[in-house]
């Protein structure tokens, strides 16, 4: 049997703030928040947690407070696909939420590179990918 991708852990300075941003981006909701540990987990309201569910599940994102800041370009990043609007409309929506444009050497690629409020790069794809 293989493993399932169920969670992405993201180190950050402000777990609650970053969780709010990504909830708005992904239409997720806060699943767990431990203010003592500074850890916030968000997930899709559409499905139960994935550990005991057969088949693919939307992964949860867990934000954990760490003292150090981001130093270099991410080696792992999130790609998002607009579900109900065109790419340029989605980019405008994300910029309004607090994202910023980023240049990581993408040139004339079909995707748009943005950063979240803590400068983590992510891409807005032009076409839907499975």
Chimera marker file (.cmm) of the C-alpha trace (Angstrom):
<marker_set name="trace">
<marker id="1" x="0.000" y="0.000" z="0.000" r="1" g="1" b="0" radius="0.5"/>
<marker id="2" x="1.176" y="3.540" z="-0.727" r="1" g="1" b="0" radius="0.5"/>
<marker id="3" x="0.970" y="6.673" z="1.379" r="1" g="1" b="0" radius="0.5"/>
<marker id="4" x="-1.486" y="9.521" z="0.830" r="1" g="1" b="0" radius="0.5"/>
<marker id="5" x="-0.494" y="13.189" z="0.746" r="1" g="1" b="0" radius="0.5"/>
<marker id="6" x="-2.676" y="14.598" z="3.526" r="1" g="1" b="0" radius="0.5"/>
<marker id="7" x="-0.823" y="17.549" z="5.033" r="1" g="1" b="0" radius="0.5"/>
<marker id="8" x="1.655" y="20.294" z="4.198" r="1" g="1" b="0" radius="0.5"/>
<marker id="9" x="3.437" y="21.900" z="7.159" r="1" g="1" b="0" radius="0.5"/>
<marker id="10" x="4.484" y="25.536" z="6.742" r="1" g="1" b="0" radius="0.5"/>
<marker id="11" x="6.797" y="27.355" z="9.150" r="1" g="1" b="0" radius="0.5"/>
<marker id="12" x="5.869" y="31.007" z="9.665" r="1" g="1" b="0" radius="0.5"/>
<marker id="13" x="5.900" y="34.001" z="12.003" r="1" g="1" b="0" radius="0.5"/>
<marker id="14" x="2.114" y="34.493" z="12.249" r="1" g="1" b="0" radius="0.5"/>
<marker id="15" x="0.199" y="31.185" z="12.005" r="1" g="1" b="0" radius="0.5"/>
<marker id="16" x="-3.238" y="32.753" z="12.527" r="1" g="1" b="0" radius="0.5"/>
<marker id="17" x="-2.670" y="35.478" z="9.941" r="1" g="1" b="0" radius="0.5"/>
<marker id="18" x="-1.232" y="33.122" z="7.341" r="1" g="1" b="0" radius="0.5"/>
<marker id="19" x="-4.029" y="30.627" z="8.003" r="1" g="1" b="0" radius="0.5"/>
<marker id="20" x="-6.639" y="33.359" z="7.367" r="1" g="1" b="0" radius="0.5"/>
<marker id="21" x="-4.958" y="34.231" z="4.058" r="1" g="1" b="0" radius="0.5"/>
<marker id="22" x="-4.847" y="30.614" z="2.847" r="1" g="1" b="0" radius="0.5"/>
<marker id="23" x="-8.429" y="29.963" z="4.045" r="1" g="1" b="0" radius="0.5"/>
<marker id="24" x="-9.532" y="32.809" z="1.769" r="1" g="1" b="0" radius="0.5"/>
<marker id="25" x="-7.388" y="31.551" z="-1.136" r="1" g="1" b="0" radius="0.5"/>
<marker id="26" x="-8.558" y="27.926" z="-0.932" r="1" g="1" b="0" radius="0.5"/>
<marker id="27" x="-12.043" y="28.316" z="0.579" r="1" g="1" b="0" radius="0.5"/>
<marker id="28" x="-10.784" y="26.310" z="3.571" r="1" g="1" b="0" radius="0.5"/>
<marker id="29" x="-11.703" y="26.721" z="7.216" r="1" g="1" b="0" radius="0.5"/>
<marker id="30" x="-9.734" y="26.500" z="10.456" r="1" g="1" b="0" radius="0.5"/>
<marker id="31" x="-9.808" y="22.893" z="11.659" r="1" g="1" b="0" radius="0.5"/>
<marker id="32" x="-7.601" y="23.256" z="14.762" r="1" g="1" b="0" radius="0.5"/>
<marker id="33" x="-5.900" y="26.149" z="16.482" r="1" g="1" b="0" radius="0.5"/>
<marker id="34" x="-3.532" y="25.805" z="19.410" r="1" g="1" b="0" radius="0.5"/>
<marker id="35" x="-2.595" y="29.289" z="20.509" r="1" g="1" b="0" radius="0.5"/>
<marker id="36" x="-0.235" y="27.865" z="23.141" r="1" g="1" b="0" radius="0.5"/>
<marker id="37" x="1.887" y="26.079" z="20.547" r="1" g="1" b="0" radius="0.5"/>
<marker id="38" x="1.285" y="28.656" z="17.825" r="1" g="1" b="0" radius="0.5"/>
<marker id="39" x="-0.019" y="25.972" z="15.445" r="1" g="1" b="0" radius="0.5"/>
<marker id="40" x="-3.050" y="26.393" z="13.169" r="1" g="1" b="0" radius="0.5"/>
<marker id="41" x="-4.407" y="23.718" z="10.817" r="1" g="1" b="0" radius="0.5"/>
<marker id="42" x="-6.825" y="24.508" z="8.001" r="1" g="1" b="0" radius="0.5"/>
<marker id="43" x="-8.691" y="22.193" z="5.659" r="1" g="1" b="0" radius="0.5"/>
<marker id="44" x="-11.500" y="21.794" z="3.199" r="1" g="1" b="0" radius="0.5"/>
<marker id="45" x="-14.978" y="21.889" z="4.710" r="1" g="1" b="0" radius="0.5"/>
<marker id="46" x="-16.073" y="19.452" z="1.985" r="1" g="1" b="0" radius="0.5"/>
<marker id="47" x="-14.495" y="16.238" z="3.282" r="1" g="1" b="0" radius="0.5"/>
<marker id="48" x="-13.541" y="14.664" z="6.587" r="1" g="1" b="0" radius="0.5"/>
<marker id="49" x="-9.889" y="14.312" z="7.479" r="1" g="1" b="0" radius="0.5"/>
<marker id="50" x="-7.997" y="11.982" z="5.194" r="1" g="1" b="0" radius="0.5"/>
<marker id="51" x="-6.300" y="9.460" z="7.463" r="1" g="1" b="0" radius="0.5"/>
<marker id="52" x="-9.202" y="6.993" z="7.487" r="1" g="1" b="0" radius="0.5"/>
<marker id="53" x="-10.785" y="7.976" z="4.184" r="1" g="1" b="0" radius="0.5"/>
<marker id="54" x="-10.066" y="5.877" z="1.119" r="1" g="1" b="0" radius="0.5"/>
<marker id="55" x="-8.896" y="7.642" z="-2.014" r="1" g="1" b="0" radius="0.5"/>
<marker id="56" x="-7.578" y="11.160" z="-2.559" r="1" g="1" b="0" radius="0.5"/>
<marker id="57" x="-8.386" y="13.940" z="-0.110" r="1" g="1" b="0" radius="0.5"/>
<marker id="58" x="-7.664" y="17.655" z="-0.193" r="1" g="1" b="0" radius="0.5"/>
<marker id="59" x="-4.559" y="18.129" z="1.955" r="1" g="1" b="0" radius="0.5"/>
<marker id="60" x="-4.696" y="20.196" z="5.110" r="1" g="1" b="0" radius="0.5"/>
<marker id="61" x="-2.193" y="22.997" z="5.690" r="1" g="1" b="0" radius="0.5"/>
<marker id="62" x="-0.594" y="23.339" z="9.111" r="1" g="1" b="0" radius="0.5"/>
<marker id="63" x="1.083" y="26.613" z="10.055" r="1" g="1" b="0" radius="0.5"/>
<marker id="64" x="3.633" y="26.489" z="12.877" r="1" g="1" b="0" radius="0.5"/>
<marker id="65" x="5.291" y="29.491" z="14.491" r="1" g="1" b="0" radius="0.5"/>
<marker id="66" x="9.082" y="29.504" z="14.219" r="1" g="1" b="0" radius="0.5"/>
<marker id="67" x="11.520" y="32.225" z="15.322" r="1" g="1" b="0" radius="0.5"/>
<marker id="68" x="13.556" y="32.431" z="12.117" r="1" g="1" b="0" radius="0.5"/>
<marker id="69" x="12.361" y="34.245" z="9.017" r="1" g="1" b="0" radius="0.5"/>
<marker id="70" x="12.356" y="33.088" z="5.405" r="1" g="1" b="0" radius="0.5"/>
<marker id="71" x="15.834" y="33.408" z="3.919" r="1" g="1" b="0" radius="0.5"/>
<marker id="72" x="15.758" y="32.063" z="0.336" r="1" g="1" b="0" radius="0.5"/>
<marker id="73" x="13.384" y="31.016" z="-2.452" r="1" g="1" b="0" radius="0.5"/>
<marker id="74" x="11.106" y="28.130" z="-1.451" r="1" g="1" b="0" radius="0.5"/>
<marker id="75" x="12.199" y="24.715" z="-2.687" r="1" g="1" b="0" radius="0.5"/>
<marker id="76" x="8.612" y="23.513" z="-2.401" r="1" g="1" b="0" radius="0.5"/>
<marker id="77" x="5.605" y="25.640" z="-3.268" r="1" g="1" b="0" radius="0.5"/>
<marker id="78" x="1.861" y="25.465" z="-3.769" r="1" g="1" b="0" radius="0.5"/>
<marker id="79" x="0.188" y="25.720" z="-7.196" r="1" g="1" b="0" radius="0.5"/>
<marker id="80" x="-3.438" y="26.851" z="-7.279" r="1" g="1" b="0" radius="0.5"/>
<marker id="81" x="-6.009" y="26.624" z="-10.058" r="1" g="1" b="0" radius="0.5"/>
<marker id="82" x="-8.900" y="29.088" z="-10.350" r="1" g="1" b="0" radius="0.5"/>
<marker id="83" x="-12.180" y="27.178" z="-10.153" r="1" g="1" b="0" radius="0.5"/>
<marker id="84" x="-14.771" y="29.745" z="-11.150" r="1" g="1" b="0" radius="0.5"/>
<marker id="85" x="-12.904" y="32.564" z="-12.905" r="1" g="1" b="0" radius="0.5"/>
<marker id="86" x="-10.075" y="33.215" z="-15.308" r="1" g="1" b="0" radius="0.5"/>
<marker id="87" x="-6.449" y="33.371" z="-14.164" r="1" g="1" b="0" radius="0.5"/>
<marker id="88" x="-6.181" y="37.178" z="-14.364" r="1" g="1" b="0" radius="0.5"/>
<marker id="89" x="-9.329" y="37.606" z="-12.255" r="1" g="1" b="0" radius="0.5"/>
<marker id="90" x="-7.998" y="35.156" z="-9.674" r="1" g="1" b="0" radius="0.5"/>
<marker id="91" x="-4.642" y="36.940" z="-9.549" r="1" g="1" b="0" radius="0.5"/>
<marker id="92" x="-6.447" y="40.243" z="-8.863" r="1" g="1" b="0" radius="0.5"/>
<marker id="93" x="-8.492" y="38.572" z="-6.094" r="1" g="1" b="0" radius="0.5"/>
<marker id="94" x="-5.357" y="37.138" z="-4.477" r="1" g="1" b="0" radius="0.5"/>
<marker id="95" x="-3.545" y="40.476" z="-4.684" r="1" g="1" b="0" radius="0.5"/>
<marker id="96" x="-6.527" y="42.060" z="-2.910" r="1" g="1" b="0" radius="0.5"/>
<marker id="97" x="-6.159" y="39.428" z="-0.158" r="1" g="1" b="0" radius="0.5"/>
<marker id="98" x="-2.523" y="40.442" z="0.434" r="1" g="1" b="0" radius="0.5"/>
<marker id="99" x="-0.499" y="38.438" z="-2.101" r="1" g="1" b="0" radius="0.5"/>
<marker id="100" x="2.281" y="40.160" z="-4.061" r="1" g="1" b="0" radius="0.5"/>
<marker id="101" x="3.824" y="39.551" z="-7.477" r="1" g="1" b="0" radius="0.5"/>
<marker id="102" x="7.181" y="37.757" z="-7.452" r="1" g="1" b="0" radius="0.5"/>
<marker id="103" x="9.880" y="37.253" z="-10.053" r="1" g="1" b="0" radius="0.5"/>
<marker id="104" x="11.695" y="33.952" z="-9.650" r="1" g="1" b="0" radius="0.5"/>
<marker id="105" x="12.958" y="33.884" z="-13.219" r="1" g="1" b="0" radius="0.5"/>
<marker id="106" x="9.762" y="32.469" z="-14.698" r="1" g="1" b="0" radius="0.5"/>
<marker id="107" x="10.006" y="34.580" z="-17.879" r="1" g="1" b="0" radius="0.5"/>
<marker id="108" x="6.962" y="34.261" z="-20.134" r="1" g="1" b="0" radius="0.5"/>
<marker id="109" x="5.487" y="31.234" z="-18.382" r="1" g="1" b="0" radius="0.5"/>
<marker id="110" x="1.749" y="30.577" z="-18.453" r="1" g="1" b="0" radius="0.5"/>
<marker id="111" x="1.569" y="30.702" z="-14.650" r="1" g="1" b="0" radius="0.5"/>
<marker id="112" x="1.777" y="33.765" z="-12.408" r="1" g="1" b="0" radius="0.5"/>
<marker id="113" x="4.103" y="33.686" z="-9.404" r="1" g="1" b="0" radius="0.5"/>
<marker id="114" x="2.868" y="35.411" z="-6.273" r="1" g="1" b="0" radius="0.5"/>
<marker id="115" x="3.935" y="35.436" z="-2.642" r="1" g="1" b="0" radius="0.5"/>
<marker id="116" x="1.716" y="35.081" z="0.394" r="1" g="1" b="0" radius="0.5"/>
<marker id="117" x="1.930" y="37.660" z="3.217" r="1" g="1" b="0" radius="0.5"/>
<marker id="118" x="5.079" y="35.960" z="4.582" r="1" g="1" b="0" radius="0.5"/>
<marker id="119" x="6.814" y="35.896" z="1.162" r="1" g="1" b="0" radius="0.5"/>
<marker id="120" x="6.275" y="32.191" z="0.408" r="1" g="1" b="0" radius="0.5"/>
<marker id="121" x="6.053" y="31.776" z="-3.354" r="1" g="1" b="0" radius="0.5"/>
<marker id="122" x="3.061" y="30.119" z="-4.975" r="1" g="1" b="0" radius="0.5"/>
<marker id="123" x="1.803" y="29.882" z="-8.559" r="1" g="1" b="0" radius="0.5"/>
<marker id="124" x="-1.576" y="30.623" z="-10.102" r="1" g="1" b="0" radius="0.5"/>
<marker id="125" x="-1.916" y="28.288" z="-13.066" r="1" g="1" b="0" radius="0.5"/>
<marker id="126" x="-3.616" y="29.290" z="-16.307" r="1" g="1" b="0" radius="0.5"/>
<marker id="127" x="-5.244" y="25.956" z="-17.010" r="1" g="1" b="0" radius="0.5"/>
<marker id="128" x="-6.774" y="23.387" z="-14.751" r="1" g="1" b="0" radius="0.5"/>
<marker id="129" x="-4.460" y="20.505" z="-13.957" r="1" g="1" b="0" radius="0.5"/>
<marker id="130" x="-5.669" y="17.294" z="-12.314" r="1" g="1" b="0" radius="0.5"/>
<link id1="1" id2="2" r="1" g="1" b="0" radius="0.2"/>
<link id1="2" id2="3" r="1" g="1" b="0" radius="0.2"/>
<link id1="3" id2="4" r="1" g="1" b="0" radius="0.2"/>
<link id1="4" id2="5" r="1" g="1" b="0" radius="0.2"/>
<link id1="5" id2="6" r="1" g="1" b="0" radius="0.2"/>
<link id1="6" id2="7" r="1" g="1" b="0" radius="0.2"/>
<link id1="7" id2="8" r="1" g="1" b="0" radius="0.2"/>
<link id1="8" id2="9" r="1" g="1" b="0" radius="0.2"/>
<link id1="9" id2="10" r="1" g="1" b="0" radius="0.2"/>
<link id1="10" id2="11" r="1" g="1" b="0" radius="0.2"/>
<link id1="11" id2="12" r="1" g="1" b="0" radius="0.2"/>
<link id1="12" id2="13" r="1" g="1" b="0" radius="0.2"/>
<link id1="13" id2="14" r="1" g="1" b="0" radius="0.2"/>
<link id1="14" id2="15" r="1" g="1" b="0" radius="0.2"/>
<link id1="15" id2="16" r="1" g="1" b="0" radius="0.2"/>
<link id1="16" id2="17" r="1" g="1" b="0" radius="0.2"/>
<link id1="17" id2="18" r="1" g="1" b="0" radius="0.2"/>
<link id1="18" id2="19" r="1" g="1" b="0" radius="0.2"/>
<link id1="19" id2="20" r="1" g="1" b="0" radius="0.2"/>
<link id1="20" id2="21" r="1" g="1" b="0" radius="0.2"/>
<link id1="21" id2="22" r="1" g="1" b="0" radius="0.2"/>
<link id1="22" id2="23" r="1" g="1" b="0" radius="0.2"/>
<link id1="23" id2="24" r="1" g="1" b="0" radius="0.2"/>
<link id1="24" id2="25" r="1" g="1" b="0" radius="0.2"/>
<link id1="25" id2="26" r="1" g="1" b="0" radius="0.2"/>
<link id1="26" id2="27" r="1" g="1" b="0" radius="0.2"/>
<link id1="27" id2="28" r="1" g="1" b="0" radius="0.2"/>
<link id1="28" id2="29" r="1" g="1" b="0" radius="0.2"/>
<link id1="29" id2="30" r="1" g="1" b="0" radius="0.2"/>
<link id1="30" id2="31" r="1" g="1" b="0" radius="0.2"/>
<link id1="31" id2="32" r="1" g="1" b="0" radius="0.2"/>
<link id1="32" id2="33" r="1" g="1" b="0" radius="0.2"/>
<link id1="33" id2="34" r="1" g="1" b="0" radius="0.2"/>
<link id1="34" id2="35" r="1" g="1" b="0" radius="0.2"/>
<link id1="35" id2="36" r="1" g="1" b="0" radius="0.2"/>
<link id1="36" id2="37" r="1" g="1" b="0" radius="0.2"/>
<link id1="37" id2="38" r="1" g="1" b="0" radius="0.2"/>
<link id1="38" id2="39" r="1" g="1" b="0" radius="0.2"/>
<link id1="39" id2="40" r="1" g="1" b="0" radius="0.2"/>
<link id1="40" id2="41" r="1" g="1" b="0" radius="0.2"/>
<link id1="41" id2="42" r="1" g="1" b="0" radius="0.2"/>
<link id1="42" id2="43" r="1" g="1" b="0" radius="0.2"/>
<link id1="43" id2="44" r="1" g="1" b="0" radius="0.2"/>
<link id1="44" id2="45" r="1" g="1" b="0" radius="0.2"/>
<link id1="45" id2="46" r="1" g="1" b="0" radius="0.2"/>
<link id1="46" id2="47" r="1" g="1" b="0" radius="0.2"/>
<link id1="47" id2="48" r="1" g="1" b="0" radius="0.2"/>
<link id1="48" id2="49" r="1" g="1" b="0" radius="0.2"/>
<link id1="49" id2="50" r="1" g="1" b="0" radius="0.2"/>
<link id1="50" id2="51" r="1" g="1" b="0" radius="0.2"/>
<link id1="51" id2="52" r="1" g="1" b="0" radius="0.2"/>
<link id1="52" id2="53" r="1" g="1" b="0" radius="0.2"/>
<link id1="53" id2="54" r="1" g="1" b="0" radius="0.2"/>
<link id1="54" id2="55" r="1" g="1" b="0" radius="0.2"/>
<link id1="55" id2="56" r="1" g="1" b="0" radius="0.2"/>
<link id1="56" id2="57" r="1" g="1" b="0" radius="0.2"/>
<link id1="57" id2="58" r="1" g="1" b="0" radius="0.2"/>
<link id1="58" id2="59" r="1" g="1" b="0" radius="0.2"/>
<link id1="59" id2="60" r="1" g="1" b="0" radius="0.2"/>
<link id1="60" id2="61" r="1" g="1" b="0" radius="0.2"/>
<link id1="61" id2="62" r="1" g="1" b="0" radius="0.2"/>
<link id1="62" id2="63" r="1" g="1" b="0" radius="0.2"/>
<link id1="63" id2="64" r="1" g="1" b="0" radius="0.2"/>
<link id1="64" id2="65" r="1" g="1" b="0" radius="0.2"/>
<link id1="65" id2="66" r="1" g="1" b="0" radius="0.2"/>
<link id1="66" id2="67" r="1" g="1" b="0" radius="0.2"/>
<link id1="67" id2="68" r="1" g="1" b="0" radius="0.2"/>
<link id1="68" id2="69" r="1" g="1" b="0" radius="0.2"/>
<link id1="69" id2="70" r="1" g="1" b="0" radius="0.2"/>
<link id1="70" id2="71" r="1" g="1" b="0" radius="0.2"/>
<link id1="71" id2="72" r="1" g="1" b="0" radius="0.2"/>
<link id1="72" id2="73" r="1" g="1" b="0" radius="0.2"/>
<link id1="73" id2="74" r="1" g="1" b="0" radius="0.2"/>
<link id1="74" id2="75" r="1" g="1" b="0" radius="0.2"/>
<link id1="75" id2="76" r="1" g="1" b="0" radius="0.2"/>
<link id1="76" id2="77" r="1" g="1" b="0" radius="0.2"/>
<link id1="77" id2="78" r="1" g="1" b="0" radius="0.2"/>
<link id1="78" id2="79" r="1" g="1" b="0" radius="0.2"/>
<link id1="79" id2="80" r="1" g="1" b="0" radius="0.2"/>
<link id1="80" id2="81" r="1" g="1" b="0" radius="0.2"/>
<link id1="81" id2="82" r="1" g="1" b="0" radius="0.2"/>
<link id1="82" id2="83" r="1" g="1" b="0" radius="0.2"/>
<link id1="83" id2="84" r="1" g="1" b="0" radius="0.2"/>
<link id1="84" id2="85" r="1" g="1" b="0" radius="0.2"/>
<link id1="85" id2="86" r="1" g="1" b="0" radius="0.2"/>
<link id1="86" id2="87" r="1" g="1" b="0" radius="0.2"/>
<link id1="87" id2="88" r="1" g="1" b="0" radius="0.2"/>
<link id1="88" id2="89" r="1" g="1" b="0" radius="0.2"/>
<link id1="89" id2="90" r="1" g="1" b="0" radius="0.2"/>
<link id1="90" id2="91" r="1" g="1" b="0" radius="0.2"/>
<link id1="91" id2="92" r="1" g="1" b="0" radius="0.2"/>
<link id1="92" id2="93" r="1" g="1" b="0" radius="0.2"/>
<link id1="93" id2="94" r="1" g="1" b="0" radius="0.2"/>
<link id1="94" id2="95" r="1" g="1" b="0" radius="0.2"/>
<link id1="95" id2="96" r="1" g="1" b="0" radius="0.2"/>
<link id1="96" id2="97" r="1" g="1" b="0" radius="0.2"/>
<link id1="97" id2="98" r="1" g="1" b="0" radius="0.2"/>
<link id1="98" id2="99" r="1" g="1" b="0" radius="0.2"/>
<link id1="99" id2="100" r="1" g="1" b="0" radius="0.2"/>
<link id1="100" id2="101" r="1" g="1" b="0" radius="0.2"/>
<link id1="101" id2="102" r="1" g="1" b="0" radius="0.2"/>
<link id1="102" id2="103" r="1" g="1" b="0" radius="0.2"/>
<link id1="103" id2="104" r="1" g="1" b="0" radius="0.2"/>
<link id1="104" id2="105" r="1" g="1" b="0" radius="0.2"/>
<link id1="105" id2="106" r="1" g="1" b="0" radius="0.2"/>
<link id1="106" id2="107" r="1" g="1" b="0" radius="0.2"/>
<link id1="107" id2="108" r="1" g="1" b="0" radius="0.2"/>
<link id1="108" id2="109" r="1" g="1" b="0" radius="0.2"/>
<link id1="109" id2="110" r="1" g="1" b="0" radius="0.2"/>
<link id1="110" id2="111" r="1" g="1" b="0" radius="0.2"/>
<link id1="111" id2="112" r="1" g="1" b="0" radius="0.2"/>
<link id1="112" id2="113" r="1" g="1" b="0" radius="0.2"/>
<link id1="113" id2="114" r="1" g="1" b="0" radius="0.2"/>
<link id1="114" id2="115" r="1" g="1" b="0" radius="0.2"/>
<link id1="115" id2="116" r="1" g="1" b="0" radius="0.2"/>
<link id1="116" id2="117" r="1" g="1" b="0" radius="0.2"/>
<link id1="117" id2="118" r="1" g="1" b="0" radius="0.2"/>
<link id1="118" id2="119" r="1" g="1" b="0" radius="0.2"/>
<link id1="119" id2="120" r="1" g="1" b="0" radius="0.2"/>
<link id1="120" id2="121" r="1" g="1" b="0" radius="0.2"/>
<link id1="121" id2="122" r="1" g="1" b="0" radius="0.2"/>
<link id1="122" id2="123" r="1" g="1" b="0" radius="0.2"/>
<link id1="123" id2="124" r="1" g="1" b="0" radius="0.2"/>
<link id1="124" id2="125" r="1" g="1" b="0" radius="0.2"/>
<link id1="125" id2="126" r="1" g="1" b="0" radius="0.2"/>
<link id1="126" id2="127" r="1" g="1" b="0" radius="0.2"/>
<link id1="127" id2="128" r="1" g="1" b="0" radius="0.2"/>
<link id1="128" id2="129" r="1" g="1" b="0" radius="0.2"/>
<link id1="129" id2="130" r="1" g="1" b="0" radius="0.2"/>
</marker_set>
